[in-house]
Amino acid sequence: MSRFDMPTPAQTAAVDEAITSRHSLRAFLPTPVPRQTVEDILAVASRAPSGTNTQPWQVHVLTGAALERVRSRLHAAYLDPAQNAANQEEYAYYPVEWRSPYIDRRRKVGWDLYGLLGIAKADKARMQVQHGRNFLFFDAPVGLFFTIDRVMEQGSWLDYGMFLQNVMVAARARGLHTCPQAAFTQFHALIAEELQLGPEQMLVCGMSLGHADPRAIENSLVTERAPVAEFTRFLEQ
């Protein structure tokens, strides 16, 4: 199909399915993902638009021993109260002042997940264990870190979001799943050391990539979306 052809209904359905079947998984099988598959996903994702074609994304792919080393160190740092307190996010992902409807959505997805896992609201210990699984990449065989050059401004972060979405949709098109993770930003200094990043590079987020574990109850969570009428205005006159 050329860039100017109308897609067939089957092609439209395939794209829609890749988008709507994407959701953040929190349990993966150990099944390896071939390097060529990862490269194919990133090549497709790189077609994301960016202002004046700046392409601000830098990707670091971890597998095998490298992944085991990094996730072991991250998980240990998370469990160590001193290290946990000493490491802070380099940028604010969430608002300082929460308000509706955002805080309501945040709370709902948290309690929906914990409800599936049988974690009570007062069970801080099990909450910590579950959150700590972020730093194990939820057992995925591929871990991704995304960095950006510090000279890039807010518009490039908007571009970066489109690239990340492309990664996740291209993964679904190949039968794989992902979990984009801002949790890693707390340990940006540790990650920069492990990846041997230069001072000009800033961590944006991480991502787990692999095959879904169909037996994991947490993977049955599908978050709700507001209807189009709730977030859209049509101006016709």
Buried (B, 14 or more C-beta within 10 A) or exposed (E): EEEEEEEEEEEEEEEEEBEEEBBBBBBBBEEEBEEEBBEBBBEBBBEBEBEEEEBBBBBBBBBEEBBEEBBEBBBEBBEEEEBBEEBEBEEEEEEEEEEEEEEEBEEEBEEBBBEBBEBEEEBEEBBEEBEBBBBBBBBBBBBBBBBBBEEBEEEBEEBBEBBBBBBBBBBBBEEBBBBBBBBBBBBBBBBBEBBEBEEEBBBBBBBBBBBBBEEBEBBEBEEEEEEEEEEEEEEEE
